[in-house]
Amino acid sequence: MISAGTPLGDVAEYLGDTVQTLVKTYLHASGVDPVSTLDKILGAVGKGKP
């Protein structure tokens, strides 16, 4: 559900857990470099472009 984009709070509520428990128990590093995602979010910011 999280990988599909469901917000953490909604997943936690569905499972009957808190977000903190959800993160500690179910989320683990995937090994994917987050730079490309940050570039998508930030666009040209930080690249010296307007």
PDB file of N, CA, C and O in Angstrom, chain B, residues numbered from 101:
ATOM      1  N   MET B 101       0.822  -1.189   0.000  1.00  0.00           N
ATOM      2  CA  MET B 101       0.000   0.000   0.000  1.00  0.00           C
ATOM      3  C   MET B 101       0.863   1.249   0.000  1.00  0.00           C
ATOM      4  O   MET B 101       0.570   2.215  -0.705  1.00  0.00           O
ATOM      5  N   ILE B 102       1.922   1.228   0.787  1.00  0.00           N
ATOM      6  CA  ILE B 102       2.805   2.386   0.863  1.00  0.00           C
ATOM      7  C   ILE B 102       3.525   2.581  -0.468  1.00  0.00           C
ATOM      8  O   ILE B 102       3.633   3.707  -0.954  1.00  0.00           O
ATOM      9  N   SER B 103       4.011   1.505  -1.055  1.00  0.00           N
ATOM     10  CA  SER B 103       4.691   1.589  -2.346  1.00  0.00           C
ATOM     11  C   SER B 103       3.770   2.117  -3.436  1.00  0.00           C
ATOM     12  O   SER B 103       4.228   2.731  -4.400  1.00  0.00           O
ATOM     13  N   ALA B 104       2.491   1.880  -3.284  1.00  0.00           N
ATOM     14  CA  ALA B 104       1.514   2.347  -4.265  1.00  0.00           C
ATOM     15  C   ALA B 104       1.132   3.807  -4.040  1.00  0.00           C
ATOM     16  O   ALA B 104       0.398   4.386  -4.842  1.00  0.00           O
ATOM     17  N   GLY B 105       1.632   4.414  -2.940  1.00  0.00           N
ATOM     18  CA  GLY B 105       1.395   5.831  -2.713  1.00  0.00           C
ATOM     19  C   GLY B 105       0.349   6.162  -1.661  1.00  0.00           C
ATOM     20  O   GLY B 105      -0.005   7.327  -1.483  1.00  0.00           O
ATOM     21  N   THR B 106      -0.147   5.149  -0.964  1.00  0.00           N
ATOM     22  CA  THR B 106      -1.111   5.413   0.103  1.00  0.00           C
ATOM     23  C   THR B 106      -0.398   6.112   1.261  1.00  0.00           C
ATOM     24  O   THR B 106       0.652   5.642   1.697  1.00  0.00           O
ATOM     25  N   PRO B 107      -0.934   7.209   1.766  1.00  0.00           N
ATOM     26  CA  PRO B 107      -0.289   7.918   2.876  1.00  0.00           C
ATOM     27  C   PRO B 107      -0.096   7.014   4.099  1.00  0.00           C
ATOM     28  O   PRO B 107      -0.938   6.168   4.400  1.00  0.00           O
ATOM     29  N   LEU B 108       1.025   7.209   4.794  1.00  0.00           N
ATOM     30  CA  LEU B 108       1.352   6.387   5.964  1.00  0.00           C
ATOM     31  C   LEU B 108       0.243   6.397   7.003  1.00  0.00           C
ATOM     32  O   LEU B 108      -0.080   5.357   7.577  1.00  0.00           O
ATOM     33  N   GLY B 109      -0.341   7.559   7.249  1.00  0.00           N
ATOM     34  CA  GLY B 109      -1.404   7.655   8.248  1.00  0.00           C
ATOM     35  C   GLY B 109      -2.591   6.782   7.898  1.00  0.00           C
ATOM     36  O   GLY B 109      -3.195   6.178   8.784  1.00  0.00           O
ATOM     37  N   ASP B 110      -2.935   6.705   6.630  1.00  0.00           N
ATOM     38  CA  ASP B 110      -4.062   5.878   6.200  1.00  0.00           C
ATOM     39  C   ASP B 110      -3.751   4.393   6.340  1.00  0.00           C
ATOM     40  O   ASP B 110      -4.604   3.611   6.761  1.00  0.00           O
ATOM     41  N   VAL B 111      -2.527   4.007   5.987  1.00  0.00           N
ATOM     42  CA  VAL B 111      -2.127   2.605   6.133  1.00  0.00           C
ATOM     43  C   VAL B 111      -2.118   2.214   7.604  1.00  0.00           C
ATOM     44  O   VAL B 111      -2.601   1.141   7.966  1.00  0.00           O
ATOM     45  N   ALA B 112      -1.569   3.084   8.457  1.00  0.00           N
ATOM     46  CA  ALA B 112      -1.524   2.799   9.893  1.00  0.00           C
ATOM     47  C   ALA B 112      -2.932   2.629  10.451  1.00  0.00           C
ATOM     48  O   ALA B 112      -3.190   1.707  11.225  1.00  0.00           O
ATOM     49  N   GLU B 113      -3.828   3.508  10.063  1.00  0.00           N
ATOM     50  CA  GLU B 113      -5.208   3.407  10.550  1.00  0.00           C
ATOM     51  C   GLU B 113      -5.855   2.102  10.081  1.00  0.00           C
ATOM     52  O   GLU B 113      -6.542   1.438  10.856  1.00  0.00           O
ATOM     53  N   TYR B 114      -5.641   1.739   8.831  1.00  0.00           N
ATOM     54  CA  TYR B 114      -6.201   0.497   8.283  1.00  0.00           C
ATOM     55  C   TYR B 114      -5.694  -0.718   9.054  1.00  0.00           C
ATOM     56  O   TYR B 114      -6.447  -1.655   9.316  1.00  0.00           O
ATOM     57  N   LEU B 115      -4.400  -0.693   9.419  1.00  0.00           N
ATOM     58  CA  LEU B 115      -3.802  -1.817  10.144  1.00  0.00           C
ATOM     59  C   LEU B 115      -4.065  -1.772  11.650  1.00  0.00           C
ATOM     60  O   LEU B 115      -3.792  -2.736  12.365  1.00  0.00           O
ATOM     61  N   GLY B 116      -4.596  -0.644  12.122  1.00  0.00           N
ATOM     62  CA  GLY B 116      -4.844  -0.504  13.556  1.00  0.00           C
ATOM     63  C   GLY B 116      -3.588  -0.202  14.341  1.00  0.00           C
ATOM     64  O   GLY B 116      -3.499  -0.525  15.525  1.00  0.00           O
ATOM     65  N   ASP B 117      -2.619   0.414  13.691  1.00  0.00           N
ATOM     66  CA  ASP B 117      -1.351   0.758  14.326  1.00  0.00           C
ATOM     67  C   ASP B 117      -1.145   2.266  14.270  1.00  0.00           C
ATOM     68  O   ASP B 117      -1.917   2.997  13.649  1.00  0.00           O
ATOM     69  N   THR B 118      -0.083   2.709  14.936  1.00  0.00           N
ATOM     70  CA  THR B 118       0.331   4.110  14.817  1.00  0.00           C
ATOM     71  C   THR B 118       1.326   4.206  13.669  1.00  0.00           C
ATOM     72  O   THR B 118       1.882   3.199  13.230  1.00  0.00           O
ATOM     73  N   VAL B 119       1.543   5.414  13.191  1.00  0.00           N
ATOM     74  CA  VAL B 119       2.535   5.617  12.142  1.00  0.00           C
ATOM     75  C   VAL B 119       3.915   5.193  12.654  1.00  0.00           C
ATOM     76  O   VAL B 119       4.693   4.592  11.914  1.00  0.00           O
ATOM     77  N   GLN B 120       4.216   5.501  13.901  1.00  0.00           N
ATOM     78  CA  GLN B 120       5.519   5.134  14.471  1.00  0.00           C
ATOM     79  C   GLN B 120       5.730   3.617  14.433  1.00  0.00           C
ATOM     80  O   GLN B 120       6.808   3.152  14.062  1.00  0.00           O
ATOM     81  N   THR B 121       4.721   2.854  14.810  1.00  0.00           N
ATOM     82  CA  THR B 121       4.833   1.388  14.783  1.00  0.00           C
ATOM     83  C   THR B 121       4.967   0.895  13.360  1.00  0.00           C
ATOM     84  O   THR B 121       5.748  -0.015  13.083  1.00  0.00           O
ATOM     85  N   LEU B 122       4.218   1.486  12.467  1.00  0.00           N
ATOM     86  CA  LEU B 122       4.273   1.113  11.056  1.00  0.00           C
ATOM     87  C   LEU B 122       5.680   1.310  10.503  1.00  0.00           C
ATOM     88  O   LEU B 122       6.222   0.427   9.838  1.00  0.00           O
ATOM     89  N   VAL B 123       6.265   2.463  10.778  1.00  0.00           N
ATOM     90  CA  VAL B 123       7.603   2.767  10.270  1.00  0.00           C
ATOM     91  C   VAL B 123       8.641   1.823  10.881  1.00  0.00           C
ATOM     92  O   VAL B 123       9.476   1.277  10.160  1.00  0.00           O
ATOM     93  N   LYS B 124       8.597   1.628  12.187  1.00  0.00           N
ATOM     94  CA  LYS B 124       9.581   0.766  12.854  1.00  0.00           C
ATOM     95  C   LYS B 124       9.458  -0.682  12.413  1.00  0.00           C
ATOM     96  O   LYS B 124      10.463  -1.389  12.337  1.00  0.00           O
ATOM     97  N   THR B 125       8.245  -1.138  12.119  1.00  0.00           N
ATOM     98  CA  THR B 125       8.006  -2.549  11.845  1.00  0.00           C
ATOM     99  C   THR B 125       8.078  -2.911  10.362  1.00  0.00           C
ATOM    100  O   THR B 125       8.664  -3.931  10.000  1.00  0.00           O
ATOM    101  N   TYR B 126       7.495  -2.092   9.520  1.00  0.00           N
ATOM    102  CA  TYR B 126       7.287  -2.494   8.136  1.00  0.00           C
ATOM    103  C   TYR B 126       8.157  -1.794   7.100  1.00  0.00           C
ATOM    104  O   TYR B 126       8.333  -2.322   6.002  1.00  0.00           O
ATOM    105  N   LEU B 127       8.706  -0.626   7.410  1.00  0.00           N
ATOM    106  CA  LEU B 127       9.479   0.105   6.410  1.00  0.00           C
ATOM    107  C   LEU B 127      10.963  -0.198   6.543  1.00  0.00           C
ATOM    108  O   LEU B 127      11.533  -0.154   7.633  1.00  0.00           O
ATOM    109  N   HIS B 128      11.565  -0.502   5.413  1.00  0.00           N
ATOM    110  CA  HIS B 128      12.984  -0.812   5.378  1.00  0.00           C
ATOM    111  C   HIS B 128      13.588  -0.168   4.138  1.00  0.00           C
ATOM    112  O   HIS B 128      12.898   0.072   3.148  1.00  0.00           O
ATOM    113  N   ALA B 129      14.860   0.103   4.205  1.00  0.00           N
ATOM    114  CA  ALA B 129      15.541   0.698   3.057  1.00  0.00           C
ATOM    115  C   ALA B 129      15.411  -0.215   1.845  1.00  0.00           C
ATOM    116  O   ALA B 129      15.563  -1.432   1.947  1.00  0.00           O
ATOM    117  N   SER B 130      15.127   0.391   0.699  1.00  0.00           N
ATOM    118  CA  SER B 130      14.945  -0.394  -0.525  1.00  0.00           C
ATOM    119  C   SER B 130      16.213  -0.459  -1.363  1.00  0.00           C
ATOM    120  O   SER B 130      16.302  -1.260  -2.293  1.00  0.00           O
ATOM    121  N   GLY B 131      17.190   0.375  -1.041  1.00  0.00           N
ATOM    122  CA  GLY B 131      18.412   0.397  -1.811  1.00  0.00           C
ATOM    123  C   GLY B 131      18.340   1.315  -3.024  1.00  0.00           C
ATOM    124  O   GLY B 131      19.304   1.421  -3.781  1.00  0.00           O
ATOM    125  N   VAL B 132      17.215   1.972  -3.209  1.00  0.00           N
ATOM    126  CA  VAL B 132      17.046   2.890  -4.326  1.00  0.00           C
ATOM    127  C   VAL B 132      17.620   4.251  -3.943  1.00  0.00           C
ATOM    128  O   VAL B 132      17.365   4.757  -2.850  1.00  0.00           O
ATOM    129  N   ASP B 133      18.392   4.835  -4.848  1.00  0.00           N
ATOM    130  CA  ASP B 133      18.969   6.154  -4.614  1.00  0.00           C
ATOM    131  C   ASP B 133      17.856   7.198  -4.692  1.00  0.00           C
ATOM    132  O   ASP B 133      17.188   7.287  -5.722  1.00  0.00           O
ATOM    133  N   PRO B 134      17.633   7.989  -3.641  1.00  0.00           N
ATOM    134  CA  PRO B 134      16.528   8.944  -3.629  1.00  0.00           C
ATOM    135  C   PRO B 134      16.759  10.204  -4.465  1.00  0.00           C
ATOM    136  O   PRO B 134      15.869  11.050  -4.547  1.00  0.00           O
ATOM    137  N   VAL B 135      17.928  10.347  -5.082  1.00  0.00           N
ATOM    138  CA  VAL B 135      18.245  11.572  -5.802  1.00  0.00           C
ATOM    139  C   VAL B 135      17.264  11.833  -6.945  1.00  0.00           C
ATOM    140  O   VAL B 135      16.825  12.969  -7.123  1.00  0.00           O
ATOM    141  N   SER B 136      16.914  10.815  -7.717  1.00  0.00           N
ATOM    142  CA  SER B 136      16.004  11.047  -8.844  1.00  0.00           C
ATOM    143  C   SER B 136      14.626  11.483  -8.358  1.00  0.00           C
ATOM    144  O   SER B 136      13.977  12.308  -9.000  1.00  0.00           O
ATOM    145  N   THR B 137      14.177  10.941  -7.239  1.00  0.00           N
ATOM    146  CA  THR B 137      12.896  11.364  -6.680  1.00  0.00           C
ATOM    147  C   THR B 137      12.973  12.807  -6.204  1.00  0.00           C
ATOM    148  O   THR B 137      12.054  13.591  -6.442  1.00  0.00           O
ATOM    149  N   LEU B 138      14.053  13.156  -5.538  1.00  0.00           N
ATOM    150  CA  LEU B 138      14.227  14.537  -5.090  1.00  0.00           C
ATOM    151  C   LEU B 138      14.281  15.496  -6.275  1.00  0.00           C
ATOM    152  O   LEU B 138      13.736  16.598  -6.207  1.00  0.00           O
ATOM    153  N   ASP B 139      14.936  15.082  -7.362  1.00  0.00           N
ATOM    154  CA  ASP B 139      14.980  15.920  -8.565  1.00  0.00           C
ATOM    155  C   ASP B 139      13.576  16.151  -9.118  1.00  0.00           C
ATOM    156  O   ASP B 139      13.256  17.257  -9.553  1.00  0.00           O
ATOM    157  N   LYS B 140      12.745  15.126  -9.104  1.00  0.00           N
ATOM    158  CA  LYS B 140      11.364  15.263  -9.580  1.00  0.00           C
ATOM    159  C   LYS B 140      10.579  16.220  -8.689  1.00  0.00           C
ATOM    160  O   LYS B 140       9.819  17.053  -9.183  1.00  0.00           O
ATOM    161  N   ILE B 141      10.765  16.100  -7.379  1.00  0.00           N
ATOM    162  CA  ILE B 141      10.037  16.934  -6.432  1.00  0.00           C
ATOM    163  C   ILE B 141      10.502  18.376  -6.525  1.00  0.00           C
ATOM    164  O   ILE B 141       9.691  19.302  -6.555  1.00  0.00           O
ATOM    165  N   LEU B 142      11.807  18.556  -6.571  1.00  0.00           N
ATOM    166  CA  LEU B 142      12.366  19.906  -6.527  1.00  0.00           C
ATOM    167  C   LEU B 142      12.501  20.553  -7.901  1.00  0.00           C
ATOM    168  O   LEU B 142      12.671  21.768  -7.996  1.00  0.00           O
ATOM    169  N   GLY B 143      12.430  19.769  -8.946  1.00  0.00           N
ATOM    170  CA  GLY B 143      12.585  20.309 -10.287  1.00  0.00           C
ATOM    171  C   GLY B 143      13.960  20.898 -10.478  1.00  0.00           C
ATOM    172  O   GLY B 143      14.965  20.248 -10.192  1.00  0.00           O
ATOM    173  N   ALA B 144      14.012  22.113 -10.957  1.00  0.00           N
ATOM    174  CA  ALA B 144      15.289  22.755 -11.258  1.00  0.00           C
ATOM    175  C   ALA B 144      15.919  23.385 -10.020  1.00  0.00           C
ATOM    176  O   ALA B 144      17.060  23.841 -10.095  1.00  0.00           O
ATOM    177  N   VAL B 145      15.235  23.428  -8.903  1.00  0.00           N
ATOM    178  CA  VAL B 145      15.785  24.028  -7.697  1.00  0.00           C
ATOM    179  C   VAL B 145      17.047  23.280  -7.298  1.00  0.00           C
ATOM    180  O   VAL B 145      17.074  22.049  -7.270  1.00  0.00           O
ATOM    181  N   GLY B 146      18.069  24.023  -6.996  1.00  0.00           N
ATOM    182  CA  GLY B 146      19.315  23.416  -6.569  1.00  0.00           C
ATOM    183  C   GLY B 146      20.236  23.046  -7.717  1.00  0.00           C
ATOM    184  O   GLY B 146      21.354  22.584  -7.489  1.00  0.00           O
ATOM    185  N   LYS B 147      19.779  23.244  -8.957  1.00  0.00           N
ATOM    186  CA  LYS B 147      20.608  22.931 -10.112  1.00  0.00           C
ATOM    187  C   LYS B 147      21.101  24.194 -10.805  1.00  0.00           C
ATOM    188  O   LYS B 147      21.673  24.132 -11.893  1.00  0.00           O
ATOM    189  N   GLY B 148      20.874  25.345 -10.164  1.00  0.00           N
ATOM    190  CA  GLY B 148      21.311  26.595 -10.751  1.00  0.00           C
ATOM    191  C   GLY B 148      20.424  27.094 -11.869  1.00  0.00           C
ATOM    192  O   GLY B 148      20.794  28.008 -12.605  1.00  0.00           O
ATOM    193  N   LYS B 149      19.243  26.490 -11.999  1.00  0.00           N
ATOM    194  CA  LYS B 149      18.305  26.918 -13.044  1.00  0.00           C
ATOM    195  C   LYS B 149      17.183  27.710 -12.402  1.00  0.00           C
ATOM    196  O   LYS B 149      16.846  27.486 -11.239  1.00  0.00           O
ATOM    197  N   PRO B 150      16.596  28.645 -13.159  1.00  0.00           N
ATOM    198  CA  PRO B 150      15.490  29.445 -12.595  1.00  0.00           C
ATOM    199  C   PRO B 150      14.245  28.633 -12.349  1.00  0.00           C
ATOM    200  O   PRO B 150      13.241  29.169 -11.880  1.00  0.00           O
TER     201      PRO B 150
END
